[in-house]
Amino acid sequence: MKNVAVIGSGSWGTALAIILTKYDHQVKIWARSQAAVDEINSKHTNEKYLPGVTLPETLTATTDRTAALEGAEIVISAVPSRAVRQTMTDFAPYFKPGTVIVNVAKG
């Protein structure tokens, strides 16, 4: 089991987070929106991006960069391609040496 942080709570990031939890990884999603975080954590849904899908109860979300990356062995960047540079610049001070970063940007 790995601790995984997914940066981006859109349909792609949320779908990947769901799959990772099915393989028993501890997954935390970072989202810009507190409303998205509240919905993921309390209702276990992300209706804006994955309507009708129930998220695993073990999947959690946060807007806090430090909390999102705490203990993460793998970080998945699932933000739109136009936002990768700025998002990774914003997160750079929080990455620990040796952390694997996977970019799955599209769009």
ABEGO torsion letter per residue (X at the ends): XBBBBBBEABAAAAAAAAAAAAAGBBBBBBBABAAAAAAAAAAGBBAAABBGBBBBAABBBBABAAAAABGBABBBBABBAAAAAAAAAAAAAABBBGBBBBBABBX
